[in-house]
Each structure stands twice: as structure tokens, then as C-alpha cells.
Amino acid sequence: MDKLTRCAFVFAGQGAQAPGMGQSLAAASEAAREVFAHVDALRPGTSDMCFSGDAQELMQTINTQPGIWAVEMAAVAALEEAGIVARAAAGFSLGEMAALAYAQAASFDEVFGLVCARARHMEKAASKQDAGMAAVMKLDAATIEELCEHFESVWPVNYNCPGQIVVAGLTDQLTEFAVEVKASGGLARPLKVSSAFHSPLMAQASQDFGADIAQVSFAEPSVALYSNVTGRPQTHEEIARLLQLQMARPVRWQDTIEHLVKEQGIDTFVELGPGTTLSGLIARTAPEVTTLNVCDEESLIKTVEVLTR
């Protein structure tokens, strides 16, 4: 296998958003600009929101998800323009929707429609709850799971990497949970999200999303497409069920990365989309691999240089 065949694309999730995201990328790549133009034709104003929206606007789920997805697909287009391909794809939460599109399991327009529907359902659920999420560090999974059991509405929802798990729950209970985490020698850090995603509080949103998913006929993925729910590759027959479950189930990110390395022989991960959060998680899970990212012109140039060297 050459280097490119040992490469996986991974896509960021909600919380990675930042003002100006994608603007430098669009300036550097014609293919990226075409993606933003296409997205704007489907959802007017999306690129302007990415390039010029403030932090508060971008934090609203109804805006966050279409915006991040657009940046991710623009990054993919810029890499493909340079001849860079991957043998596998995975995405963190929302990022799985970009992985789905990259793997050609559904068309660009179909997946973007699902992204917008997903955002609407999650925004609706968020508006009915005073809830949030927090990353817990310095404690093992078993300890965090035990602490969650002390609360009726706090759950472990993102198994990110060794030493970091994200929990979700009602805000008042998260405050009390953080106190217990500190007493146990850990640290709980609030995340830039508006609700308790991947928890039972998203059950109704997940059910509603199922009706949108049912309108899409999925094709067999063109590359190995890994699921958040299982941490394993999925066939076209599994995609609809797993996409619906994903909204209210934990993200098995550590398992996903470990399986990509072991099962696919991946030694290079390219994070696509704003930020470098996934690169940090991957480095802690599989320190032997190379991590790169594409979020702007500078990172695009560096990644292309490394992968075509």
C-alpha cells in the first residue's frame, strides 16, 4: 500500500465552529469555492454565516451544523482537487454526515438536506431543555460512568480518547456533577454546545429524524465508512438505522480510531473542518500515527505537501 491508501479522512463535529471558518479555504481553492456556492444555492446565506457570522450566531445548532458541514465538504473538495484520496472515512457526530457524503453513500444534495433536518430537530429539542455537555478529564471511563449513575439526567455520551469522556445532561445536574468530578480528582469543562446531544434527551429528535432518513436510499459506501454507534464499518443496509440511533446514543470515537488503525491499516488521519480537536484525540488514542488537518489555506498547503511528498 502507498501512503494515500493508508489515509483516513475524519470530520469534525459541533463545537468546532469558529467565526471566519472556511473563508481562507475558499480563497485558496476553486473547488472549495464551488462547494460553498452549491451550498448557498440550497440554503442561501450559509457561506456568509461561516465567513462573517459571530460566535453566538454560529453556536445556534440550526446554523452550526450546515455551516460546519459546508466547511468540511469544501476541505474535501480542496484535497480532491490536489489528488488526495482516502481509503476510509469517519466523522464525529455531525461529522459523520460529511463522511457519509465523502463515501458517496448518498448524493451531496441528499446529505445536506439531512444535515439541515438534523439541525432543525436537534434545535427544537434543545429549545425545550436547559441542558448542556462537559468534557471530563483525568478520570477513567469506569469512574465517570459510576459518577453519572448518581444523577438521574447525566450520561456519558462521547468516548473520545483515553482520559477524556464527554457527559451530557440537565444544566443544574451538570453543575453538581462537576463538583463530584473535582472531588474525585478530575476536571469537567463545559463545551460550546446548546443541549445534551447523544443522550436520552435527544430521543424525540432521533425519532423525528427517522422520517427524513427514510426518504433517502443509501448506496454501498465507496470507502470504509465507520459508524459512531458501533465504532465499526457499516453497509448501506445499516446506514439509515445507525444514523437515526446516533443522535441519542454515545459516540464511540476511541473505538473508531483503534479499529481504523487495526482493521484498515490506517497510519495517517486527516481532520477536515474547523479546528484540530479530533487530531488531539487521535494522537492520544494512537500516538504512532500521523495527524494532519485542513481548515484553511495554510493547513491545506501543508497537508498536500506531506501527502504528495
Summary of the structure (lengths in Angstrom):
residues: 309
radius of gyration: 18.3
end to end distance: 15.5
largest distance: 53.0
contacts: 1171
relative contact order: 0.17
helix: 52%
strand: 16%
